[in-house]
Amino acid sequence: MGSKWRKVKLALGLNLCVYGPTNHVADNNDDDDDSLPPPSERRSDVALLSPPGDWTPAPPTPLPSNRLRLSKSLSRSSSKKTCSICLGSMRRGDGQAIFTAECSHSFHFQCIASNVKHGNQICPVCRAKWKEIPFQGPKINPVDWPQNNDLMTVVRRLPPPRSNSSRHVTPLFQAPEPAIFNDDESLDLKTNPTEKSISNKSPLDCDDDRRKVNIKTYTEVSSIPRSSAIDSFTVLLHLKAPCSNNPVRADTNLPKISQTPRAPVDLVTVLDISGSMAGTKLALLKRAMGFVIQNLGPNDRLAVIAFSSTARRLFPLRRMSEAGRQQALQAVNSLVANGGTNIAEGLRKGAKLVEDRREKNPVASIILLSDGQDTYTVNSNNQNLTNYEMLLPLSIRPDEALGFKIPVHAFGFGTDHDASSMHSISEISGGTFSFIETEGVIQDAFAQCIGGLLSVVVKDLHVRIDIVHPNIRLGSLKAGSYPNRVMSNQRTGFIDVGDLYADEERDFLVSVNVPAEISGDKTSLLKVKCVYNDPLTKESVTLEGEEVRITRTEMARQEDVSIEVDRQQNRVRAAEAMGQARTLAENGDLAGAVSILENFRKVLSGTVSAKSGDRLCVALDAEVKEMQERMASRHVYEASGRAYILSGLSSHSWQRATARGDSMDGSSLLQAYQTPSMVEMVTRSQASLLGSPSGQRLLRPVWSFGSQPRPR
């Protein structure tokens, strides 16, 4: 009898009509009750709690206030703690997934999936018709994706998005947000990464020298006659970050990513769930976020901000332990697309979450994804007059003394997003801008980004350049988007590089004057010093490169131009041509923009490095040609040309890989700055999409432009 009375109490709490037991028998005599109907005549739990088909509601009877309060209390406690289908307990940590419908009623995922698999779209409790249907297995496969059985999947059944973007949006979760986001989960301080590195040293680990930033310098030519004076002489400064402990594996079994020590990450994802994201876009976003969640480590922390007309935190910063992953997956799968696009509010809340943290992991970053234009903060129709800094909170803008605070890696999704605003957000904050033209590439793009973030080996790198010779002056520093400055005495220069991923390379061009010499075989030019923090050991590291000298000869002779210097000069010229072409295109002069790019291609073809078949030069030529094609008409430029150019500018100015266009194929020459960690993560993503551990679209091993043979 105890089970029946529980059903009666549950039904009373839910204000439903049921048939209660007529005989009062002790609970311990349930099995001996002869008054129970035979099993064939008994109703199921769902039928018992649901009105019959011919049932018509009776006029409501007013209840005393005390009974009304009791009824509501029972309803809240019952619906939260008990599955209305199996009447089993629903508690965290009991090993069963919980599905919460849009009507706010919760059930065991297994129970409700079985209940709706035959087309039943009605809530067993309140009879509301659902727009989201839970299911298991690959029976329903709207776009022929391989299913991931580790994730709960929700099939979207939404009406077409409405054009009215200002309609009211229901909050994602009803729980109020705190005024200060200092409820982040505590870090696991029991694990000492340094000790783990010593005790679990892998044979693939770097030696001591390769654990430090490598400094190399190249002069434009190897020698200059003593009698010659040069006003602008170029010295290339090449930096390479320490190696990765997780090298790309050639085997096709793709074992789990190595758990060798690395700096843990605090990652905040700011996701657009406006009405235009409904349908396939949102489903692909959920899948991509599932991949991110599954590949974060137990010491990494994740928080998700979802925005449309407003923004809301789905959950605070949580460590991606098994329990944390389950919570994150459930929250992401609960997302529903509607409303307008308020990018500024999403970024404000994401920045506040990072700023209010009680504890901090060594690496922190924000990932922003949007497929539309901010309809609340930016109102200008003129791309050149719009102040996109309004979208970025003051708390994450760069500081002159501290450098970049929190980089925002922006992803423009589809052809309708505001590429100018997304590029500006990433550029101001020190992040990158990626253009996801084809929806199916979103997971690979996310994989490339987190592959880098999960391999940070250098923090807050600062480069100092000091002139040695008393008659030499420092002319200029070509460092792309990296903050740099030359002191007024022209004897010292600084470049703020920031963070480096494992195996990343940075190249900077330093211009100096070289005076004539009366005597001597060598002229000392400059010396380089690097200071940075090791995020794993939290130690400060100071390195000094060798003094740069140039040989002075008695007679002039034919000198071969350095391939390394010429290659980087071509990269800088390409970025400058892209910027000039973009300015003309925004002003309506597409023909002039195409002409600038064509002139660059002609200059490029005549350079020493291009004639030698240098891969970077081949890649630059192919990229610029693609940009010309995307400027064929105003319509083509608006649809994809602008975003493609801005993504290329972001990649070259930061010397960091971005997603561009409709492909993430590693064999593409456009992936010039991919690191081994990025390649491994993208390979893992593509293999998971194929539903096979080996996969067929695996990336080729990454190649480095700086590691090619040096032709002479």
C-alpha positions in Angstrom: 0.0 0.0 0.0 2.9 2.3 0.6 3.6 2.7 -3.1 -0.1 3.6 -3.8 -0.2 6.2 -1.1 2.9 7.8 -2.5 1.1 8.0 -5.9 -1.9 9.6 -4.2 0.3 12.2 -2.4 2.1 12.9 -5.7 -1.1 13.4 -7.5 -2.5 15.7 -4.9 0.6 17.8 -5.2 0.1 17.9 -8.9 -3.6 18.7 -8.7 -4.6 15.6 -10.8 -7.4 13.2 -10.3 -6.4 9.6 -9.5 -8.1 6.5 -8.1 -6.8 6.1 -4.5 -6.8 2.9 -2.5 -10.0 2.0 -0.6 -8.5 -0.4 1.9 -6.1 0.9 4.6 -3.6 -1.8 5.0 -0.3 -1.6 6.7 2.7 -0.8 4.5 4.4 -4.1 5.4 1.4 -6.1 4.0 1.5 -4.7 0.5 2.5 -8.0 -1.1 -0.4 -9.8 0.6 -3.2 -7.4 -0.4 -5.9 -9.5 -2.2 -7.9 -6.4 -3.2 -5.3 -5.4 -5.8 -6.4 -6.0 -9.4 -4.6 -8.5 -11.5 -1.5 -7.2 -13.3 -3.2 -7.1 -16.7 -5.8 -4.7 -15.3 -3.4 -2.4 -13.5 -2.5 0.9 -15.0 1.0 2.1 -15.6 2.4 4.9 -13.6 2.1 7.3 -16.4 -1.5 6.3 -17.0 -2.3 6.5 -13.3 -1.0 10.1 -13.2 -2.6 11.2 -16.5 -6.3 11.9 -17.1 -8.2 9.4 -19.2 -9.0 10.3 -22.8 -12.7 11.0 -22.1 -12.0 12.9 -18.9 -13.4 16.4 -18.6 -12.3 18.7 -15.8 -14.7 19.4 -13.0 -15.2 23.0 -11.9 -12.4 23.9 -9.5 -13.3 23.8 -5.8 -11.9 26.6 -3.8 -9.4 25.4 -1.3 -8.6 26.9 2.1 -5.4 28.9 2.1 -3.6 26.4 4.2 -4.5 23.5 1.9 -3.4 25.6 -1.1 0.0 26.2 0.4 0.3 22.5 1.2 -0.6 21.6 -2.4 2.0 24.0 -3.9 4.6 22.8 -1.5 4.0 19.2 -2.3 4.1 20.0 -6.0 7.4 21.7 -5.8 9.0 19.1 -3.6 7.6 16.2 -5.6 8.5 17.5 -9.0 12.0 18.3 -8.0 12.8 15.1 -6.1 10.7 12.4 -7.8 10.5 11.2 -11.4 6.8 11.3 -12.3 7.1 8.2 -14.6 9.0 5.7 -12.4 8.4 7.5 -9.1 12.1 7.0 -8.4 14.3 9.5 -6.6 16.0 12.2 -8.7 19.1 13.3 -6.8 22.4 14.5 -8.0 25.1 11.9 -7.9 22.8 8.9 -8.2 24.2 8.0 -11.6 21.1 8.8 -13.7 20.8 11.7 -16.2 18.0 14.1 -15.7 16.0 15.7 -18.5 14.2 19.1 -17.7 11.6 20.0 -20.2 10.7 23.6 -21.2 7.6 23.3 -19.0 10.1 23.0 -16.1 9.1 19.4 -15.2 12.0 16.9 -14.8 12.3 13.2 -15.4 14.9 10.5 -15.6 16.3 10.7 -19.1 15.9 7.0 -19.6 12.2 7.2 -18.5 11.2 10.1 -20.7 13.2 8.9 -23.7 11.2 5.6 -23.6 8.0 7.5 -23.1 8.4 9.8 -26.2 10.1 7.4 -28.6 6.8 6.5 -30.2 5.9 10.1 -31.0 4.3 11.2 -27.7 5.1 14.9 -27.4 2.9 15.7 -24.3 4.3 16.2 -20.9 3.0 13.4 -18.6 2.5 15.9 -15.8 1.0 19.1 -17.2 0.0 17.9 -20.7 2.0 20.7 -22.3 3.1 20.1 -25.9 6.9 20.1 -26.1 9.0 21.7 -28.8 12.1 19.7 -27.7 12.0 15.9 -27.7 14.6 13.8 -25.9 15.7 10.6 -27.6 18.5 8.0 -27.4 20.5 6.3 -30.1 20.9 7.1 -33.8 17.2 6.5 -34.8 16.6 10.2 -35.5 19.5 11.7 -37.4 18.4 15.0 -39.1 21.7 15.8 -40.8 23.4 12.4 -40.9 25.8 13.0 -38.2 27.5 10.1 -36.4 25.9 10.0 -33.0 28.0 10.4 -29.8 26.4 8.1 -27.2 28.2 10.0 -24.4 26.0 13.1 -24.9 22.3 13.5 -24.3 20.9 14.6 -27.6 17.9 16.8 -28.2 16.1 17.1 -31.6 15.0 20.6 -32.3 11.4 21.1 -33.5 11.2 24.9 -33.8 9.0 27.0 -36.0 10.9 29.3 -38.4 12.6 32.3 -36.7 10.5 35.4 -36.5 11.7 38.7 -37.8 10.8 40.5 -34.6 14.0 40.4 -32.6 12.7 42.5 -29.7 10.1 40.0 -28.4 10.3 38.8 -24.8 12.8 36.1 -24.1 12.2 33.6 -21.3 15.2 33.3 -19.0 17.3 30.2 -19.5 17.2 29.3 -15.8 15.0 30.7 -13.1 17.6 30.7 -10.4 18.7 34.3 -9.7 22.3 35.3 -10.5 24.5 36.6 -7.7 25.6 40.2 -7.8 29.2 39.1 -7.7 30.4 36.0 -9.6 32.7 34.8 -6.9 31.1 31.3 -6.7 33.7 29.6 -8.9 34.6 26.1 -7.9 37.9 25.9 -5.9 41.0 24.8 -7.7 42.5 21.4 -7.0 45.6 22.5 -5.1 46.4 19.0 -4.0 48.0 18.2 -7.4 51.5 19.8 -7.8 52.1 19.9 -11.6 55.9 20.3 -11.1 56.1 17.2 -8.9 54.0 15.3 -11.4 56.3 16.3 -14.2 59.3 14.9 -12.4 57.7 11.6 -11.4 55.9 11.0 -14.7 58.5 12.2 -17.1 57.8 10.9 -20.6 60.5 10.0 -23.1 58.8 12.4 -25.5 59.3 15.3 -23.0 61.6 18.1 -24.0 65.2 18.3 -22.8 66.2 21.3 -20.7 67.2 23.5 -23.6 64.0 23.0 -25.4 62.0 24.0 -22.3 63.0 27.6 -22.9 62.1 30.1 -25.5 64.6 29.8 -28.4 66.0 33.1 -29.7 67.5 33.4 -33.1 68.5 36.5 -35.3 69.1 36.8 -39.0 70.6 39.8 -40.8 69.4 40.9 -44.2 72.8 40.1 -45.7 75.8 38.5 -44.0 78.4 41.3 -44.8 78.7 45.0 -45.7 81.7 46.8 -47.1 83.4 49.1 -44.5 83.0 52.1 -46.7 79.2 51.6 -47.1 76.6 53.2 -44.8 73.0 51.9 -44.9 70.1 53.9 -43.5 67.7 51.0 -43.2 69.1 47.6 -42.5 66.8 44.8 -41.5 67.4 42.3 -38.7 65.0 39.4 -38.2 64.2 38.4 -34.6 62.9 34.8 -34.4 61.3 33.4 -31.3 60.1 29.8 -30.8 58.2 28.7 -27.7 59.2 25.5 -25.8 58.1 22.3 -27.3 54.9 20.5 -26.6 54.7 17.4 -24.3 51.8 16.2 -26.5 53.3 15.8 -30.0 51.2 14.8 -33.0 50.9 11.0 -33.1 51.2 9.2 -36.4 49.2 6.2 -35.3 45.5 6.1 -36.2 44.2 4.7 -33.0 44.1 8.2 -31.5 44.6 7.4 -27.8 43.4 10.0 -25.3 45.3 13.2 -25.2 48.4 12.8 -23.0 48.0 13.9 -19.4 51.5 15.3 -19.2 51.5 18.4 -17.0 50.3 21.7 -18.5 48.9 24.9 -17.3 45.2 24.6 -16.5 42.7 27.0 -18.2 39.7 29.1 -17.1 37.6 29.2 -20.2 34.4 31.2 -20.6 32.3 30.6 -23.7 29.9 33.4 -24.7 27.4 31.9 -27.1 24.7 33.5 -29.3 21.3 31.8 -29.0 19.3 34.4 -30.8 16.4 33.4 -33.1 18.7 33.1 -36.2 20.6 30.3 -34.4 17.5 28.0 -34.4 17.6 24.7 -36.1 20.8 23.2 -37.5 23.1 26.0 -36.3 22.2 25.5 -32.6 22.4 21.7 -32.9 25.9 22.1 -34.4 26.9 24.5 -31.7 25.7 22.1 -29.0 27.8 19.3 -30.6 30.9 21.5 -30.8 30.5 22.5 -27.2 30.1 18.9 -26.3 33.5 18.2 -27.9 35.1 21.1 -25.9 33.6 19.9 -22.7 34.8 16.3 -23.3 38.4 17.5 -24.0 38.9 19.8 -21.1 40.9 18.3 -18.2 39.8 17.9 -14.6 41.8 20.9 -13.6 40.4 23.1 -16.3 37.3 25.2 -15.5 34.5 26.2 -17.8 31.6 28.6 -17.6 29.0 29.3 -20.3 27.2 32.6 -21.0 24.3 32.4 -23.4 22.9 35.6 -24.9 20.1 36.7 -27.1 18.2 39.9 -26.2 19.6 39.5 -22.7 22.5 37.4 -21.4 22.6 34.8 -18.6 25.1 32.6 -17.0 24.2 29.0 -17.4 26.5 27.9 -14.6 29.5 29.3 -12.7 33.1 28.3 -13.4 33.3 24.6 -12.7 36.1 22.1 -12.9 35.6 19.7 -15.7 35.6 16.6 -13.5 33.1 13.9 -14.4 30.3 15.6 -12.4 31.3 19.0 -13.9 31.1 17.6 -17.4 27.7 16.2 -16.8 26.4 19.5 -15.5 27.9 21.4 -18.4 26.5 19.0 -21.0 23.1 19.2 -19.5 23.2 23.0 -19.4 24.3 23.3 -23.1 21.7 20.8 -24.3 19.0 22.9 -22.6 19.7 25.9 -24.8 16.8 27.2 -26.9 17.2 29.9 -29.6 15.0 33.0 -29.7 15.3 36.8 -29.3 17.6 39.4 -30.6 21.4 39.7 -30.6 23.0 41.6 -27.7 26.7 40.8 -28.0 27.8 43.6 -25.6 25.7 42.2 -22.8 27.1 38.7 -23.3 30.7 40.0 -23.3 29.9 42.2 -20.2 28.7 39.2 -18.3 31.6 37.0 -19.5 34.1 39.6 -18.5 32.5 40.1 -15.1 32.7 36.3 -14.5 36.4 36.3 -15.2 37.1 39.4 -13.1 35.1 38.2 -10.1 36.8 34.9 -9.7 38.0 34.0 -6.2 40.7 31.8 -7.5 42.5 31.9 -10.9 44.0 29.3 -13.2 47.3 30.4 -14.9 45.5 30.8 -18.3 42.2 32.5 -18.9 40.4 33.2 -22.1 36.9 34.0 -23.6 35.5 32.3 -26.7 32.7 34.4 -28.4 30.5 33.0 -31.1 27.7 34.9 -33.0 25.9 34.6 -36.3 24.3 38.0 -36.3 24.8 41.7 -35.7 24.4 43.5 -32.3 21.0 45.1 -32.5 21.2 46.8 -29.1 24.6 48.6 -28.8 25.9 49.3 -32.4 23.4 51.2 -34.5 25.6 52.8 -37.2 25.3 51.6 -40.8 28.7 52.9 -41.7 31.5 50.4 -41.1 34.1 53.1 -40.9 32.3 55.3 -38.4 31.1 52.6 -36.0 32.8 52.5 -32.6 33.1 48.8 -31.9 34.9 49.5 -28.7 31.5 50.0 -27.2 30.9 46.2 -27.4 34.0 45.5 -25.3 33.8 46.0 -21.5 36.5 48.2 -20.0 37.6 45.4 -17.7 39.0 43.3 -20.6 40.5 46.1 -22.7 44.3 46.1 -22.8 46.2 48.1 -20.2 49.3 50.0 -21.1 51.1 48.8 -18.0 49.8 45.2 -17.8 49.3 44.5 -21.5 46.4 42.3 -22.7 44.1 41.2 -19.8 41.7 38.6 -21.2 41.9 37.7 -24.9 38.6 37.2 -26.7 38.7 34.7 -29.5 35.8 35.6 -31.8 34.1 33.2 -34.2 31.8 34.7 -36.9 29.3 32.0 -37.8 27.7 32.0 -41.3 27.5 34.8 -43.8 25.2 37.1 -41.8 27.4 37.9 -38.9 29.0 41.3 -38.3 32.6 40.5 -39.3 33.9 44.1 -38.6 32.6 44.0 -35.0 33.9 40.5 -34.3 37.3 41.3 -35.7 37.4 44.6 -33.7 36.5 42.7 -30.5 39.3 40.2 -30.9 41.8 42.7 -32.1 41.3 45.1 -29.2 41.4 42.3 -26.6 44.4 40.4 -28.1 42.5 37.4 -29.4 41.9 36.1 -32.9 39.0 36.3 -35.3 37.9 33.2 -37.2 35.4 33.0 -40.1 33.2 29.9 -40.1 31.6 30.0 -43.5 30.3 26.5 -43.5 28.3 25.4 -40.5 29.7 22.0 -40.3 33.2 23.3 -39.6 32.3 24.9 -36.2 33.6 21.9 -34.2 36.9 21.8 -36.0 37.3 25.6 -35.5 36.6 25.3 -31.7 39.0 22.3 -31.6 41.9 24.3 -33.1 41.3 27.1 -30.6 41.3 25.0 -27.5 44.2 23.0 -28.9 46.2 26.1 -28.5 44.7 27.3 -25.2 45.4 23.9 -23.6 49.1 24.2 -24.5 50.2 27.6 -23.2 53.8 27.3 -22.1 54.8 31.0 -22.0 53.0 33.8 -20.1 53.5 37.6 -20.4 56.5 37.5 -22.8 58.3 40.8 -23.1 61.1 41.4 -25.5 63.7 44.2 -25.1 66.1 45.2 -27.9 69.2 47.3 -27.0 71.5 48.9 -29.6 75.2 48.2 -28.9 77.1 50.4 -31.4 77.3 54.0 -30.3 76.5 55.4 -33.8 73.6 53.1 -34.6 70.0 54.1 -34.0 66.9 51.9 -33.8 64.5 52.8 -36.7 61.3 50.8 -36.5 59.8 47.6 -35.2 57.4 45.7 -37.4 55.5 43.5 -35.0 52.0 43.3 -36.4 49.3 43.8 -33.8 51.7 43.3 -30.9 52.2 46.5 -28.8 55.7 47.9 -29.4 57.5 51.1 -28.8 60.9 52.7 -29.6 62.3 54.9 -26.9 63.0 58.6 -27.7 66.8 58.0 -27.7 66.3 55.4 -30.4 68.6 53.1 -28.4 66.0 50.7 -26.9 62.8 49.1 -28.1 60.2 46.9 -26.6 57.7 44.3 -27.9 54.9 42.9 -25.7 54.2 39.4 -27.0 52.0 38.0 -24.3 51.3 34.3 -24.2 52.7 31.6 -26.5 51.3 28.2 -27.2 53.7 25.2 -27.3 55.9 25.3 -30.4 54.6 28.6 -31.6 56.9 30.9 -33.5 57.1 34.7 -33.7 59.0 36.8 -36.2 59.7 40.5 -35.8 61.6 42.8 -38.2 63.9 45.3 -36.6 65.2 48.2 -38.7 68.5 49.9 -37.9 71.0 52.1 -39.6 74.6 50.8 -40.2 77.4 53.4 -40.3 80.6 53.2 -42.3 83.6 51.9 -40.5 87.2 52.9 -40.9 88.6 49.6 -39.5 87.5 46.4 -38.0 86.1 43.1 -39.2 82.8 43.2 -37.3 80.2 45.8 -36.4 78.0 45.1 -33.3 74.4 46.0 -34.0 72.1 44.9 -31.1 71.3 42.4 -28.5 67.9 40.8 -27.4 66.6 40.0 -24.0 63.4 38.1 -23.2 61.5 38.0 -19.9 58.4 35.8 -19.3 56.7 33.6 -16.8 56.5 29.8 -16.8 52.7 29.1 -16.2 53.5 25.6 -14.9 56.2 26.4 -12.3 55.1 30.1 -11.9 58.8 31.1 -12.1 60.1 34.1 -13.9 62.5 33.3 -16.8 65.1 35.7 -18.3 67.0 34.9 -21.4 69.5 36.8 -23.4 70.3 36.1 -27.1 73.7 36.4 -28.7 74.9 39.8 -29.7 74.0 40.5 -33.4 77.1 41.4 -35.5 77.6 42.1 -39.2 80.8 41.3 -41.0 82.6 44.2 -42.7 84.6 43.6 -45.8 87.3 45.6 -47.6 85.6 45.3 -51.1 82.0 45.1 -52.1 80.8 41.6 -53.2 77.6 40.0 -54.3 75.6 38.9 -51.2 72.7 36.6 -51.2 69.7 38.0 -49.4 68.7 35.9 -46.4 65.7 33.7 -47.2 64.4 34.0 -43.6 64.4 37.8 -43.7 62.9 37.9 -47.2 60.1 35.5 -46.3 59.0 37.6 -43.3 59.2 40.8 -45.4 56.7 39.2 -47.8 54.4 38.3 -44.9 54.4 41.9 -43.7 53.8 43.2 -47.2 50.9 40.8 -47.6 49.3 42.0 -44.4 49.8 45.7 -45.5 48.2 44.9 -48.9 45.3 43.2 -47.3 44.7 46.2 -45.0 44.8 48.7 -47.9 42.5 46.5 -50.1 40.0 46.2 -47.3 39.9 50.0 -46.8 39.2 50.6 -50.5 36.6 47.8 -50.5 34.7 49.4 -47.6 34.7 52.7 -49.5 33.1 51.0 -52.5 36.2 50.8 -54.7 36.4 47.0 -55.3 38.4 47.4 -58.5 41.1 49.4 -56.7 41.2 46.8 -53.9 41.7 44.0 -56.4 44.4 46.0 -58.1 46.3 46.4 -54.9 46.2 42.7 -54.3 47.3 42.0 -57.9 50.3 44.4 -57.5 51.4 42.6 -54.4 51.2 39.2 -56.2 53.5 40.6 -58.9 56.0 41.9 -56.3 55.9 38.6 -54.4 56.7 36.5 -57.5 59.9 38.4 -58.0 61.3 37.9 -54.5 64.1 35.6 -53.6 62.1 33.4 -51.3 59.2 33.0 -53.8 61.6 32.0 -56.6 63.1 29.4 -54.3 59.6 27.8 -53.9 59.2 28.9 -50.3 56.0 27.5 -48.8 54.9 30.6 -47.1 55.1 32.6 -50.3 53.1 29.9 -52.1 50.5 30.1 -49.3 50.4 33.9 -49.4 49.8 34.0 -53.2 47.0 31.4 -52.9 45.4 33.4 -50.1 45.5 36.7 -51.8 44.1 35.2 -55.0 41.2 33.9 -53.0 40.6 37.4 -51.6 40.5 38.8 -55.1 37.8 36.2 -56.1 35.8 37.2 -53.0 35.8 40.8 -54.3 34.2 39.9 -57.6 31.1 41.9 -56.7 29.6 43.9 -53.8 27.3 41.0 -53.0 30.1 38.5 -52.8 32.2 40.9 -50.7 29.4 41.5 -48.2 28.6 37.8 -48.0 32.1 36.4 -47.4 34.9 38.7 -48.7 35.0 41.0 -45.7 35.0 38.2 -43.2 37.7 36.2 -45.1 40.0 39.2 -45.4 39.6 40.2 -41.7 40.3 36.6 -40.6 43.4 36.6 -42.7 44.5 39.9 -41.2 44.0 38.6 -37.8 46.0 35.5 -38.5 49.0 37.3 -40.0 49.0 40.2 -37.5 49.1 37.9 -34.5 51.0 35.1 -36.3 48.4 32.6 -35.0 46.2 30.1 -36.8 42.5 31.1 -37.5 39.7 29.3 -39.2 39.0 30.8 -42.6 36.3 30.1 -45.1 34.8 26.6 -45.5 37.7 24.3 -44.8 39.8 23.2 -41.8 41.8 20.7 -43.9 45.4 20.7 -42.5 46.8 20.1 -46.0 45.7 23.6 -46.9 48.5 26.1 -47.2 46.4 28.6 -45.3 47.0 26.9 -42.0 50.4 28.4 -41.8 50.5 29.0 -38.0 49.0 25.7 -36.7 51.0 24.1 -33.9 51.2 20.4 -33.3 48.8 20.7 -30.4 46.2 22.4 -32.6 46.7 19.7 -35.3 46.2 16.9 -32.8 43.0 18.4 -31.5 41.5 19.1 -34.9 42.4 15.5 -36.0 40.6 14.3 -32.9 37.6 16.4 -33.8 37.4 15.2 -37.4 37.8 11.6 -36.3 34.9 11.9 -33.8 32.7 13.4 -36.5 33.3 10.4 -38.7 32.3 8.1 -35.9 35.5 6.2 -36.2 38.6 6.3 -34.1 40.8 6.2 -37.1 38.9 8.6 -39.4 39.6 9.4 -43.0 40.1 13.1 -43.0 43.1 13.1 -40.6 45.3 16.1 -40.9 48.8 15.9 -42.3 51.6 16.6 -39.8 52.1 20.3 -39.4 55.0 21.8 -41.1 56.9 24.9 -40.0 58.0 27.6 -42.4 61.1 28.2 -40.3 62.2 24.6 -40.4 62.7 24.4 -44.2 66.2 23.9 -45.7 67.9 27.2 -46.3 68.7 27.5 -50.0 71.6 29.5 -51.1 
